[in-house]
């Protein structure tokens, strides 16, 4: 059984009459990058705030197997009277980091994320939105977290900074770190993530390993005229109806064993993260 750095079970949260989170059950496994996907208002940010302790769940439970957790919000906010260097030194003191090594650590991290250290002498709220995001990464990574949770990791970043951030995530994973990334940029998640979680209307509807689905399954799309329920012995793991026909997620081993005569218009293709997301979201 796989261990989990973060385990959430049946989390629920209501705001008045709005049930923002109904049933969030998932695991974040160590030394992996997990994408947390869902449409606007699905409950992603609320779930993150629940597990980080910013909100109290109305139901369910969660647990961490580490105390070293970093968090980068979608829109970082800082006390308007504090400079960047003051915030970093306060963070370092709170986490017991050695003062003599602090400047070198800050310089190294700044290079990794493409942040200009000259900005540290200014108040953070005067930075551009992109540099505020980078500074939030800098502050979180200063404490060398075992688990880094990021809400919209690429928001406000320019293309070069997006690449640097993507490379940073892979470097952190290479160091044995764990990342949970809530994002709408599926194309970016596709390039770096090991697992994905999909939340819809407050419920986690699927969690799986991306490589496993790519290596072991095909999408089979059939025209409506070529399919009747039970007529094909494919035992699909999931099936949905579309405007043009039927789409199934079928194990490759099942396809190899099958002697099905495919109707005209049948499409068989490997899944990618985008197609998996839209498939599971529409079930």
C-alpha positions in Angstrom: 0.0 0.0 0.0 1.4 3.4 -1.0 2.2 5.9 1.7 0.7 9.4 1.6 2.2 12.7 2.6 -1.3 14.2 2.7 -4.5 12.2 3.2 -7.9 13.7 2.9 -11.1 11.8 3.6 -14.7 13.0 2.9 -13.9 16.7 3.4 -16.9 19.0 3.4 -17.4 22.7 3.7 -20.5 24.9 3.5 -20.8 28.7 3.2 -24.4 29.5 4.2 -26.6 27.7 1.7 -23.7 27.0 -0.7 -22.0 23.6 -0.3 -18.6 24.4 -1.7 -17.0 21.0 -0.9 -19.1 17.9 -0.5 -16.8 14.9 -0.6 -13.1 15.5 -1.1 -11.2 12.3 -0.7 -7.7 12.0 -2.1 -4.0 11.2 -1.3 -0.9 13.1 -2.2 1.9 10.6 -2.6 5.6 11.3 -1.7 8.2 12.3 -4.3 5.6 13.0 -7.0 3.9 16.0 -8.7 0.1 15.9 -8.4 -2.1 18.1 -10.5 -5.4 19.2 -8.9 -7.8 20.0 -11.7 -11.3 21.4 -11.9 -13.4 24.2 -13.5 -13.9 27.6 -11.9 -15.9 27.2 -8.6 -15.3 23.4 -8.4 -13.8 23.8 -4.9 -10.1 23.5 -5.5 -9.0 26.6 -3.6 -11.4 25.8 -0.8 -10.0 22.3 -0.4 -6.5 23.8 -0.3 -7.5 26.2 2.4 -9.1 23.4 4.4 -6.0 21.2 4.5 -3.8 24.2 5.2 -5.9 25.2 8.2 -7.1 28.6 6.8 -10.7 27.1 7.0 -12.2 24.5 9.3 -14.0 21.6 7.6 -17.6 21.0 8.5 -17.1 17.3 7.9 -14.3 14.8 7.1 -10.7 14.7 8.1 -7.2 15.1 6.8 -3.7 14.4 8.0 -0.1 15.1 7.0 2.9 12.9 7.5 5.3 15.9 7.5 5.3 19.3 9.3 7.4 21.0 6.6 4.8 22.4 4.3 5.1 25.4 1.9 2.3 27.3 0.3 2.1 29.7 -2.7 -1.4 31.2 -3.1 -2.8 32.3 -6.4 -2.7 36.0 -5.4 -0.1 36.5 -2.7 -0.7 39.2 -0.1 1.9 40.9 2.1 2.0 43.6 4.8 2.3 46.8 2.8 4.9 48.3 5.1 7.4 45.4 4.9 10.3 45.1 2.5 11.2 41.8 0.9 14.4 41.3 2.9 12.5 41.9 6.2 9.9 39.3 5.3 12.5 36.7 4.4 14.6 37.3 7.5 11.5 37.1 9.7 10.6 33.8 8.0 14.1 32.5 8.5 14.0 33.3 12.2 10.7 31.6 12.7 12.0 28.4 11.1 15.4 28.5 12.8 17.5 29.1 9.7 21.1 30.1 10.3 21.6 33.8 9.6 25.1 33.2 8.2 23.8 31.1 5.3 20.7 33.1 4.6 22.1 35.5 1.9 23.6 32.6 -0.1 20.3 30.6 0.1 18.3 33.6 -1.1 20.7 34.2 -4.0 20.5 30.5 -5.0 16.7 30.4 -4.9 16.4 33.8 -6.7 18.4 32.3 -9.6 16.3 29.2 -9.7 13.0 31.2 -10.0 14.3 34.2 -12.0 13.8 36.7 -9.2 15.9 39.9 -9.0 17.4 40.1 -5.5 17.7 43.9 -5.9 14.0 44.0 -5.4 14.3 42.9 -1.8 15.1 46.4 -0.6 11.7 47.5 -1.7 8.3 46.9 -0.1 6.8 43.8 -1.6 3.4 45.3 -2.4 5.1 47.6 -4.9 6.4 44.7 -7.0 4.6 43.7 -10.2 2.1 40.8 -9.9 4.6 38.4 -11.5 7.4 39.4 -9.0 5.0 39.1 -6.1 4.3 35.5 -7.2 8.1 34.8 -7.5 8.7 36.3 -4.1 6.0 34.0 -2.7 7.9 31.0 -4.1 11.1 32.4 -2.6 9.6 32.7 0.8 8.0 29.2 0.7 11.2 27.5 -0.6 13.3 29.2 2.0 12.2 26.7 4.6 12.9 23.7 2.3 9.4 22.2 2.6 8.9 18.5 2.1 5.5 19.3 0.5 4.9 22.4 -1.6 1.2 23.3 -2.3 0.7 25.9 -5.1 -2.6 27.5 -6.2 -2.4 28.5 -9.9 1.4 28.1 -10.1 1.8 30.0 -13.4 -0.6 32.9 -12.8 0.9 36.4 -13.5 4.2 34.8 -14.8 5.7 35.6 -18.2 6.7 32.7 -20.6 10.3 32.6 -19.5 9.3 32.5 -15.8 6.8 29.8 -16.5 9.6 27.7 -18.0 11.8 28.4 -15.0 9.0 27.5 -12.6 8.3 24.3 -14.5 12.0 23.4 -14.3 12.0 24.3 -10.6 9.2 21.8 -9.9 11.1 19.0 -11.7 14.2 19.9 -9.7 12.3 19.8 -6.4 10.9 16.4 -7.3 14.4 15.2 -8.2 15.4 16.2 -4.6 12.7 14.0 -3.2 10.1 16.7 -2.6 6.4 16.4 -3.2 4.2 19.0 -5.0 0.4 19.5 -5.1 -0.4 22.0 -8.0 -3.9 23.4 -8.5 -4.0 24.7 -12.0 -6.2 25.4 -15.1 -3.2 25.1 -17.4 -3.6 21.4 -18.3 -0.9 21.6 -21.0 1.7 22.7 -18.4 0.5 20.0 -16.0 0.8 17.4 -18.7 4.5 18.1 -19.0 5.4 17.6 -15.3 2.8 15.8 -13.3 2.8 12.1 -12.2 -0.8 12.0 -10.9 -3.9 14.0 -11.3 -7.0 14.7 -9.2 -10.3 16.0 -10.7 -12.8 17.8 -8.5 -16.3 18.6 -9.8 -19.0 20.5 -7.9 -17.1 20.0 -4.6 -16.6 16.2 -5.1 -13.3 14.5 -6.1 -14.5 12.3 -8.9 -11.2 10.6 -9.9 -7.5 10.3 -8.9 -5.1 8.3 -11.0 -1.6 7.9 -12.3 -1.1 9.6 -15.7 1.5 7.3 -17.0 -0.5 4.2 -16.0 -3.5 5.4 -18.0 -1.4 6.4 -21.0 0.5 3.0 -21.0 -2.4 0.7 -20.2 -5.5 2.2 -21.8 -6.9 3.5 -25.1 -9.8 5.8 -25.8 -12.3 4.1 -28.2 -14.8 6.4 -29.8 -17.7 4.8 -31.7 -20.4 6.4 -33.8 -23.9 6.0 -32.4 -25.0 3.9 -35.3 -22.2 1.4 -34.5 -22.9 0.7 -30.9 -25.5 -0.9 -28.7 -24.9 -1.3 -24.9 -23.5 -4.8 -24.3 -22.8 -5.5 -28.0 -19.0 -5.2 -27.7 -17.2 -7.4 -25.3 -14.7 -4.8 -24.2 -15.5 -4.3 -20.5 -14.6 -0.6 -20.5 -13.6 0.9 -17.2 -15.6 4.0 -18.0 -18.1 5.0 -20.7 -19.9 8.2 -21.7 -22.2 9.3 -24.4 -21.3 12.2 -26.6 -23.2 14.2 -29.2 -21.6 12.1 -32.0 -21.5 8.7 -30.3 -19.9 6.8 -27.5 -16.5 7.2 -25.9 -14.9 4.4 -23.7 -11.7 4.1 -21.8 -10.6 0.5 -22.5 -7.6 -1.5 -21.3 -5.1 -2.2 -24.0 -5.0 -5.8 -23.0 -8.7 -6.1 -23.5 -8.4 -4.6 -27.0 -5.6 -7.1 -27.9 -7.7 -10.0 -26.8 -10.9 -8.8 -28.5 -11.9 -9.9 -32.0 -14.3 -6.9 -32.5 -15.1 -5.8 -36.0 -15.0 -2.1 -35.7 -17.8 -0.1 -37.3 -16.9 2.6 -39.8 -15.9 5.9 -38.0 -14.3 4.2 -35.0 -11.4 6.1 -33.5 -8.8 4.5 -31.2 -6.2 6.7 -29.6 -3.9 7.1 -26.6 -5.2 9.3 -23.8 -3.5 12.5 -22.7 -4.2 14.6 -19.6 -6.5 17.0 -21.4 -8.7 14.2 -22.9 -8.7 12.4 -19.5 -9.8 15.6 -17.7 -12.7 16.3 -20.1 -13.7 12.6 -20.2 -13.9 12.2 -16.4 -15.5 15.7 -15.9 -18.4 14.7 -18.2 -19.2 11.3 -16.6 
